[in-house]
Amino acid sequence: MRAFVNSDSEQQAEGVVAIGGSAGGVEALSKIAAGLPADLPYAVLMALHLSAGGPSVLAQIIERRGPLRAVSAQQGAVMQAEHIYVAVPGRHLLSCDHRIVLSDGPSENGHRPALNAMFRSVALAFGPAAIGVLLSGVLDDGVLGLAAVRARGGVTLCQTPSDALFPDMPAHAIQAGVVDQTATAADLGPLIGKLCKRHRDCDVPRPPDGYMELENRIAMADRFSTGISGESLGPPSGFTCPDCNGSLHALGDGRFRCQVGHAWTADSLLSERDEEVQRALWIAVRILHEKSRLVHQLAVKATSAAVRDRYLALAEEADKAQSVLRERLAPSTPRPTPRDV
């Protein structure tokens, strides 16, 4: 039986556990929730790459699996121990002064909520009292965020890649050297419980990180904010933002931002370019198909053999080009995305 804490005895969290994933993350989050202790002194933030268009029942799913109360995050809520706060569609899940911040700031790697934004926020807000956990998913959202948690004295964990339905995200984090420990999703809950009771050296001064603080301010801001200057971001990269077609500035280490604030890692930007190419090729296939139909119709109505032959030659040319493009597109498969929950 679940024993919820009385509102009279609720206590402000000593720290925060930020857990993020993408494709395959619902199963992993459920297993973690089942293994968390009922007396966890930290608050827990959970985020997936949720579709902005619909409602989410992720909080209800998580609450049924473990001893802690799980709720959809609400703007301004005080972060309480023994509670899980679940991201809502279309909003970054952030923290400031022990309170929840739901932001519609610029997307990062095409996502809102974005894992990098969440991890960076708790790193700045809680320092050594922050634990970042990265789960199953594709590409590399969350890797830079784990680096931020580690830089501020927190602990970083990730799901063992062989245990993840989609191992890209934890594998990228391990390769980047930003993970302190790995464990299966079933073992992460008890491990988190132990880490929350560890001694934390919160008195060690942490050097300021201008980029980390700047990026956190951007995530906290309105998505249409115009207060970002190119000079504060870095030199022009020569690339354009897939979200707004604005100029991307290089922040170093394969990181990019536009003046609107959209953020991209090199891998996510490359993946988006691949998708743009796929979309462009499908548009070309459609245009060629319509061209072939049109010239066939014109050939039927041709008033002379020479005109008919010219139209048929154009149709053959369009059909051949269409065939080549279809062969190029045949092996491609859509990028996996998490189920809307």
Residue, then its C-alpha position, 0 to 999 in steps of 0.5 A: m500500500r502507498a503511504f503518502v506524506n501528509s501535507d502538514s509534514e511535507q518538507q522542502a527537498e534537500g536536493v533533486v534527482a533529474i531523470g530524462g529519457s526519450a524513446g524507450g524511456v517510459e519503461a525505464l522511468s517506471k522501473i526506476a520509480a518502482g525501486l525508489p525508497a518511500d523516504l527519499p529526501y530529494a525531489v525527483l524531476m522526470a522528463l521525456h521528449l513529449s509531443a507538444g500537441g496532446p495531453s500526458v498521462l505519464a504522471q499517472i503511470i509513474e505513480r502506479r509503479g512506486p511508493l512516491r507521489a507523482v504529479s504533473a509539474q506545476q509552475g511555481a510549485v515548491m519541490q518537496a521531498e518524497h515527490i516526483y514531478v513529471a514534465v508536461p508537453g511543450r514546456h521545459l522542466l526547470s528549477c529555481d530557488h527550490r521551485i518548479v519552472l515550466s518554460d516555453g523557452p526555445s527548443e533544444n535539439g528540436h525538443r521542449p522539454a529538453l533534457n539538457a535544459m533540465f539537467r543544466s537547471v538543476a546543476l545551477a540550482f542544486g550543485p552537489a545536491a543534484i543527481g542527473v540520470l540519463l535513460s534510453g533514447v536516440l541521439d545525444d540530448g542530455v549529454l551536455g546536461l550531465a556534464a553540467v551536473r558533474a561540473r557543479g559537483g553533482v553525481t551523474l548516472c545512466q542506464t546501462p546501454s545494453d539494458a536500454l531499448f534505444p542505447d544511443m543517449p546513454a552510450h553517447a554520455i559514456q563516450a563523452g566521459v560524463v557518467d559516474q556510474t551505470a546501472t540497469a533501470a531496475d537497479l537505478g532506483p535503489l542506487i539513487g536512494k543510497l546516493c541521496k543519503r551520501h555526505r555532500d561537500c556543499d561548501v566547496p566553491r564552484p567556479p562560475d560558468g558563463y555559458m551555462e548560466l547564459e543557456n539557463r537564462i535562455a531556457m527560462a525566457d519566453r520562446f519569442s524573447t529577442g534579448i540574445s546577442g550574437e556576440s554573447l553566443g560566439p562566432p557565426s558557424g556558417f550553418t542555419c537553424p533548422d527551426c527558424n533558418g536563422s544563423l547559428h553561432a558556435l558555442g564550442d565543443g559541437r554546440f550551436r545556438c541561433q539568436v532566437g535561442h534554439a540550441w543544437t548539438a552537432d549530432s542532432l543538427l546532422s540528424e535534422r539535416d538528414e531529415e530535411v534531405q529526406r523531406a526534400l527528396w519526397i517533395a521531388v518524387r511528388i513533383l516528378h510523379e505529377k510531371s509524368r502524369l501531366v506529360h502523359q496526358l499531353a501526349v494523348k492530346a498531341t496533334s502530331a507524332a513529333v509533339r507526342d514523342r517529345y512528351l513521351a520522352l519527357a515522361e520517360e525522363a521523369d519516370k527514370a528520375q523518380s525511380v532513382l529517388r525512390e530507390r534512394l529513399a527505400p532504405s530510410t526509416p523514420r527516427p524513433t520517437p517516444r510514445d505520447v504519454 
